[in-house]
Amino acid sequence: MESSVSQGGEGRRSAILMTVAFLSMGAFLFWLSVTAHTPEVAIIEASTSDSLAASAVTVQAAVLGADPMAQAGQLIRVEDVNVAGTIGSTAFWTELAGRPDPFLVHMDAMVAADSITVAAGDRVTVVGSVYTMSDSVADAWEAAGSISENQKFEVTFAASYLEIMDLMVIRAGGGDGGGN
């Protein structure tokens, strides 16, 4: 008789503990849903040619990185590219998957006129065309004041570059970049 009474007490105690556990778990999940926030992606700055971007062929960054000159002669769009560093006011290096060295990107006069800035660590989507780098191209950039003489020496190490006609700067987390 005593064993059946103690089993009944243990059963009630187990039911109470189970109920407390479910209520605690429910309260914890509610607290998580209230306090957790979803990271936002904010477009910090973008140039204004939507029709240009729509007519471009989307190319994966790894494809561009593997053989940039295979894309020469066509208007391409490359999305979500990491900026490795800047060169002067209108050029920057990017990191492309599958490419051991950085890839050079240069803003055309229209994008540069929009005063869009990029910084190392930014993510960008670019639209433009691939060209072969030469000393005369670097000289023209220096003459235009977009790079210095030392930077001219740096960019001549690139075999090719992407001349962009549209640029969108994206930062994860919704930062305080302001923008257009």
N, C-alpha and C positions, 0 to 999 in steps of 0.2 A: 504494500500500500504506500509505503513511504517513497518508493522509487517512482511510482506514477505521479505523486504530488511534486517531487523534485523535477521530473521530466516536464510537467506542465509549467512550472516556474521558469525553467530554462527555455522553453518554447516561447513564452511571453517575452522573456528578456531578449531572445534572439529577434523576435518580431519588432520590438522597440528599437534595438540596435540597428536593424535593417532599415527601419523607417527613418531614423536619425541619419544614417549614412546616405540614403536617397535624398533627404532634404538638404543635407550639407552639400552634396554633389550638385543639386539643382541651384542652390544659392551661389556656389562657386562659379558655375557656368553662367548664371545671370550676371554676376560681378564681372566676369571676363568679357561678356558681350557689351556691357556698359562702358568699361574702361579701355578696351582695345580699340585701336583706330586703324583704318586701312591706309596704307601709304598712297599718296597722290602723285601723279605725274603732271607737272605743270610745264606748259610751253612758255619758255621765258621770252624768246625773241624769234621772230620769223620774218623773212622777206615776203613780198607781196605777190608773187607770180604763181597762183594756183593752176592756171592753164598750162604753164610750162611744166610743172610737176606732174600733171595728169598725162602729158604726152611722152614723158620719159619712160624708158624701160627699166624696171626694177631689177637690180643686180645684187646678189648677196655679197656681203663684205669679203667673205672668203674667196669668192670667184674673182672679184676685183684684185684681191691681194695675190692670188696665184699667178695671174698674168694680166696686168693692167692694160697693156697695149692691145690685147684682144678686144677691148671695149672701145678702142679709138674709132672715131668717126660716127659715133652714135651718142644720143643724149641719154644719160643713165641717171637712175635714182638709187642711192645707197642709204639704207636706213640704219639707225641706231649704231653709229660709229663712235668710238671713244677718242677724244682729243688727247693726244700725248703731250703736246706743247705748242706754243705759239711762236711765230716768226714775224716780227714787225706788226703792222696793223692789219694786213690783209691775207696772211698766210698762216697755216698751222700744219703740224704733223698729226697723223692719225695712226691708230693701231688697227690693223686688219688681221683677222684670223688667218693662220697659215702663212703669215709673212713675218720673217725674222726682223726686218728693219721697218721703221716708220714710213708711212706713205704721205707724200706732200699734197696739200690741198691749197688752192689759191682762189680768193674771191674776185669775181669780175668787178668792173666799175660800179654796176648797178647795186650789187650786194654790199660793196664797200660804202656806197653812198647812204645806205640804210643805217649805217653806224652800228651794225650788229657786232657784238664782241663775243669771243669764245675764250675759254680758259682751260688749262689742263684739267682733265677729269670730267669735263662736260661731255654729254652725249649729243651727237648731231645727226640730222638727216640732211643729205646734200643732193643736189641735182646739178649735173654738169657734164663736161666732156673731158676725156683723157687726151693729153698731148705729150709729146716727147720734150723733155727738159733740155735746154741748150744754154750756152753762155749768153747768147743774144736775148733770150727770154729773161734770164737773171738780170742782165744789163737794163732791160726795159723796166723791170720791177724796181730796180734801184733808181733809175731816172725818174720814175713816177713818185718816188719817196715812200713806197710801201715797205721796202726793206733797206737795211744799211749795207755798207760795203762788206762788213764781216758776215752778215746774214746771207749776202749774195754768194760768198764762198761756201756757206753751209748748204744752200739749196742746190748748188751745182752737183752735189753728190747724188741727188735724186735722178734716176733714169727717166722717170715720167712723173706727171702730176695731173691732178684733177682740177680743171678750171670750173668753178661753180657759178651757177646763175641763180641758184635758189638755196637758201639755208634755213634750217629750223634747229634751234638750240633747245635741248630738252634736259632737264635736271630732275632726278628722282627725289621724292620727298616734298615737292612743292616749294622749295627754297624761296628766298627773299630777293630774287634777281630783278624784280620789276620787269619792264620790257615794253615792247610795242604792241 
